[in-house]
Amino acid sequence: MKMEKMKTILYIDHSESWKVLIQEELSEEGYRVVTASSTEEALSELDRIHPDLIILELRQKRFIKENFENLKKKYPDIPWIGYSTFYQCPNEYKKWIDHYLQKLPQTNGIKNLIKEL
């Protein structure tokens, strides 16, 4: 599935400033961006938004393994991007995400990756 066909992106991050930045940047690219502060909040949002892509900050304040698993089970065919300050994707997250990108202040990397999907 190419990102040109995707319209709704769910971005999960506990950082308000990053949520605002990503929402603004990706909205300018023509995507509808819905944000959540945690995987718990994302689970409650999924029934109403039906995302085409999920971008997940891997450094969650409260890492709850079951929430990640439940999110993935609910929408197994949606691509997931891990987006975090880790230099590389930690092994414990690799089973949940399809792509990983290091979080940088410039958003060109995430925009380009989304366009490639």
Backbone as CSV, one residue per row, in Angstrom:
resi,resn,N_x,N_y,N_z,CA_x,CA_y,CA_z,C_x,C_y,C_z
1,MET,0.849,-1.190,0.000,0.000,0.000,0.000,0.886,1.242,0.000
2,LYS,0.687,2.116,-0.935,1.461,3.349,-1.019,0.818,4.416,-0.146
3,MET,1.676,5.249,0.474,1.179,6.259,1.388,0.277,7.275,0.686
4,GLU,0.409,7.480,-0.629,-0.453,8.429,-1.322,-1.929,8.078,-1.100
5,LYS,-2.221,6.792,-0.942,-3.590,6.350,-0.717,-3.987,6.474,0.749
6,MET,-3.010,6.569,1.622,-3.295,6.653,3.045,-3.703,8.078,3.397
7,LYS,-4.678,8.179,4.249,-5.173,9.483,4.610,-5.062,9.787,6.099
8,THR,-5.217,8.804,6.938,-5.243,9.042,8.375,-4.042,8.385,9.047
9,ILE,-3.327,9.185,9.824,-2.158,8.708,10.565,-2.434,8.882,12.046
10,LEU,-2.202,7.832,12.812,-2.282,7.906,14.266,-0.858,8.051,14.789
11,TYR,-0.605,9.128,15.509,0.724,9.389,16.078,0.631,9.293,17.599
12,ILE,1.381,8.365,18.181,1.346,8.129,19.625,2.651,8.616,20.234
13,ASP,2.544,9.615,21.113,3.723,10.192,21.758,3.268,10.924,23.017
14,HIS,4.020,10.777,24.092,3.661,11.473,25.329,4.078,12.949,25.310
15,SER,4.916,13.341,24.361,5.413,14.714,24.276,4.437,15.599,23.502
16,GLU,3.895,16.597,24.179,2.958,17.516,23.527,3.632,18.266,22.383
17,SER,4.876,18.694,22.584,5.541,19.471,21.536,5.768,18.632,20.281
18,TRP,6.118,17.351,20.446,6.297,16.488,19.283,4.961,16.206,18.595
19,LYS,3.905,16.042,19.379,2.587,15.808,18.772,2.174,17.004,17.917
20,VAL,2.400,18.202,18.425,2.056,19.411,17.670,2.902,19.498,16.401
21,LEU,4.212,19.277,16.526,5.107,19.352,15.374,4.712,18.354,14.290
22,ILE,4.540,17.099,14.666,4.206,16.068,13.682,2.834,16.328,13.075
23,GLN,1.883,16.726,13.896,0.549,17.007,13.374,0.596,18.146,12.354
24,GLU,1.307,19.214,12.658,1.410,20.341,11.735,2.123,19.944,10.443
25,GLU,3.270,19.275,10.591,4.080,18.928,9.422,3.354,17.953,8.482
26,LEU,2.739,16.934,9.050,2.075,15.942,8.204,0.738,16.441,7.674
27,SER,0.078,17.308,8.420,-1.162,17.915,7.920,-0.871,18.769,6.698
28,GLU,0.272,19.458,6.711,0.670,20.257,5.550,0.910,19.382,4.324
29,GLU,1.237,18.110,4.551,1.458,17.168,3.455,0.146,16.548,2.966
30,GLY,-0.964,16.898,3.629,-2.266,16.418,3.188,-2.830,15.248,3.974
31,TYR,-2.183,14.865,5.055,-2.666,13.747,5.859,-3.510,14.248,7.022
32,ARG,-4.474,13.451,7.405,-5.227,13.694,8.642,-4.426,13.019,9.749
33,VAL,-4.046,13.781,10.767,-3.231,13.241,11.852,-4.019,13.302,13.146
34,VAL,-4.176,12.133,13.768,-4.820,12.029,15.067,-3.725,11.663,16.053
35,THR,-3.689,12.348,17.186,-2.641,12.083,18.163,-3.214,11.427,19.416
36,ALA,-2.342,10.670,20.065,-2.667,10.055,21.355,-1.421,10.147,22.227
37,SER,-1.627,10.293,23.520,-0.504,10.425,24.452,0.043,9.096,24.934
38,SER,-0.701,8.028,24.711,-0.281,6.716,25.205,-0.939,5.626,24.369
39,THR,-0.462,4.417,24.539,-1.089,3.299,23.842,-2.496,3.059,24.386
40,GLU,-2.706,3.347,25.665,-4.051,3.210,26.247,-5.028,4.154,25.557
41,GLU,-4.611,5.404,25.402,-5.459,6.386,24.725,-5.672,5.981,23.266
42,ALA,-4.636,5.482,22.620,-4.750,5.050,21.222,-5.766,3.928,21.073
43,LEU,-5.772,2.996,21.992,-6.742,1.900,21.930,-8.171,2.430,21.956
44,SER,-8.415,3.454,22.759,-9.767,4.017,22.831,-10.109,4.813,21.574
45,GLU,-9.109,5.345,20.878,-9.331,6.143,19.666,-9.558,5.273,18.433
46,LEU,-9.021,4.064,18.405,-9.026,3.263,17.187,-10.412,2.934,16.673
47,ASP,-11.387,2.828,17.548,-12.735,2.505,17.098,-13.358,3.617,16.257
48,ARG,-12.890,4.839,16.444,-13.513,5.950,15.724,-12.683,6.499,14.578
49,ILE,-11.381,6.140,14.494,-10.582,6.795,13.456,-10.111,5.896,12.320
50,HIS,-9.937,4.630,12.511,-9.478,3.706,11.466,-8.240,4.229,10.729
51,PRO,-7.094,4.243,11.400,-5.880,4.795,10.784,-5.357,3.919,9.644
52,ASP,-4.637,4.579,8.752,-3.971,3.893,7.656,-2.502,3.640,7.980
53,LEU,-1.995,4.335,8.990,-0.602,4.230,9.420,-0.531,4.616,10.881
54,ILE,0.316,3.934,11.638,0.542,4.287,13.040,2.014,4.610,13.211
55,ILE,2.279,5.776,13.797,3.644,6.182,14.143,3.709,6.186,15.665
56,LEU,4.680,5.473,16.198,4.749,5.247,17.637,6.087,5.682,18.205
57,GLU,6.044,6.581,19.179,7.233,6.914,19.957,7.480,5.728,20.878
58,LEU,8.650,5.132,20.768,8.932,3.916,21.530,9.222,4.173,23.000
59,ARG,9.630,5.355,23.342,9.913,5.683,24.754,8.624,6.146,25.429
60,GLN,7.808,5.198,25.790,6.547,5.496,26.459,6.785,5.670,27.949
61,LYS,6.029,6.585,28.567,6.162,6.776,30.011,5.797,5.505,30.759
62,ARG,4.758,4.840,30.292,4.327,3.580,30.904,4.280,2.534,29.804
63,PHE,5.299,1.723,29.739,5.336,0.674,28.723,4.461,-0.478,29.194
64,ILE,3.392,-0.717,28.462,2.488,-1.818,28.784,2.446,-2.730,27.565
65,LYS,3.129,-3.844,27.678,3.284,-4.786,26.571,1.940,-5.195,25.980
66,GLU,0.961,-5.438,26.816,-0.349,-5.879,26.350,-1.021,-4.830,25.454
67,ASN,-0.790,-3.543,25.742,-1.382,-2.499,24.905,-0.816,-2.530,23.488
68,PHE,0.491,-2.716,23.378,1.102,-2.830,22.056,0.521,-4.029,21.315
69,GLU,0.435,-5.140,22.012,-0.090,-6.358,21.385,-1.546,-6.181,20.966
70,ASN,-2.345,-5.539,21.802,-3.750,-5.307,21.473,-3.908,-4.362,20.276
71,LEU,-3.067,-3.338,20.221,-3.107,-2.429,19.076,-2.767,-3.167,17.792
72,LYS,-1.742,-3.982,17.850,-1.308,-4.716,16.661,-2.358,-5.742,16.235
73,LYS,-3.003,-6.399,17.185,-4.044,-7.380,16.868,-5.269,-6.718,16.239
74,LYS,-5.593,-5.533,16.725,-6.789,-4.852,16.229,-6.642,-4.474,14.753
75,TYR,-5.457,-4.043,14.367,-5.192,-3.639,12.991,-3.877,-4.250,12.520
76,PRO,-3.877,-5.540,12.239,-2.621,-6.215,11.889,-2.038,-5.809,10.538
77,ASP,-2.850,-5.255,9.654,-2.368,-4.914,8.317,-1.924,-3.460,8.168
78,ILE,-2.029,-2.682,9.223,-1.618,-1.283,9.172,-0.106,-1.218,9.379
79,PRO,0.606,-0.464,8.534,2.041,-0.308,8.778,2.308,0.523,10.034
80,TRP,3.339,0.135,10.747,3.754,0.823,11.964,5.158,1.364,11.766
81,ILE,5.357,2.619,12.166,6.683,3.214,12.184,7.046,3.495,13.628
82,GLY,8.157,2.932,14.076,8.726,3.301,15.369,9.524,4.573,15.154
83,TYR,9.291,5.579,15.980,9.903,6.891,15.799,10.377,7.351,17.150
84,SER,11.682,7.272,17.398,12.171,7.535,18.745,13.596,8.058,18.707
85,THR,14.079,8.444,19.866,15.437,8.973,19.974,16.486,7.873,20.076
86,PHE,16.065,6.623,20.146,17.030,5.525,20.110,17.782,5.581,18.779
87,TYR,19.092,5.344,18.805,19.874,5.326,17.566,19.395,4.211,16.644
88,GLN,19.128,3.054,17.232,18.588,1.916,16.496,17.365,1.415,17.233
89,CYS,16.539,0.686,16.519,15.343,0.130,17.142,15.738,-0.957,18.138
90,PRO,15.351,-0.804,19.404,15.645,-1.850,20.385,14.946,-3.164,20.006
91,ASN,15.603,-4.259,20.256,15.090,-5.580,19.880,13.689,-5.855,20.403
92,GLU,13.377,-5.412,21.602,12.075,-5.729,22.197,10.906,-5.072,21.464
93,TYR,11.176,-4.090,20.604,10.115,-3.423,19.848,9.971,-3.945,18.431
94,LYS,10.939,-4.675,17.940,10.962,-5.080,16.535,9.760,-5.913,16.113
95,LYS,9.162,-6.641,17.032,8.011,-7.455,16.642,6.744,-6.625,16.450
96,TRP,6.727,-5.395,16.924,5.535,-4.556,16.796,5.598,-3.578,15.640
97,ILE,6.794,-3.218,15.209,6.891,-2.170,14.192,7.440,-2.716,12.881
98,ASP,7.062,-2.061,11.801,7.493,-2.476,10.467,8.704,-1.682,9.992
99,HIS,8.819,-0.453,10.463,9.912,0.437,10.079,10.354,1.199,11.317
100,TYR,11.616,1.622,11.312,12.114,2.427,12.432,12.855,3.632,11.881
101,LEU,12.643,4.758,12.525,13.344,5.977,12.164,13.709,6.724,13.436
102,GLN,14.947,7.173,13.497,15.381,7.953,14.654,14.712,9.324,14.611
103,LYS,14.205,9.751,15.744,13.501,11.027,15.847,14.523,12.168,15.838
104,LEU,14.361,13.058,14.870,15.223,14.234,14.742,14.345,15.473,14.602
105,PRO,14.870,16.661,14.965,14.061,17.889,14.853,13.598,18.174,13.424
106,GLN,14.379,17.765,12.426,13.962,17.929,11.040,13.017,16.771,10.709
107,THR,11.909,17.081,10.100,10.900,16.052,9.840,10.979,15.463,8.437
108,ASN,11.992,15.815,7.671,12.104,15.285,6.308,12.202,13.769,6.289
109,GLY,12.906,13.183,7.255,13.064,11.734,7.295,11.737,11.013,7.421
110,ILE,10.897,11.447,8.331,9.597,10.793,8.529,8.692,11.034,7.325
111,LYS,8.733,12.239,6.759,7.918,12.528,5.575,8.325,11.633,4.408
112,ASN,9.627,11.501,4.200,10.108,10.660,3.091,9.759,9.199,3.295
113,LEU,9.881,8.699,4.519,9.539,7.310,4.797,8.047,7.071,4.531
114,ILE,7.212,7.982,4.969,5.765,7.836,4.747,5.473,7.788,3.248
115,LYS,6.104,8.634,2.474,5.882,8.648,1.027,6.323,7.355,0.367
116,GLU,7.332,6.682,0.943,7.828,5.421,0.378,6.897,4.248,0.655
117,LEU,6.064,4.356,1.664,5.208,3.230,2.044,4.080,2.996,1.059
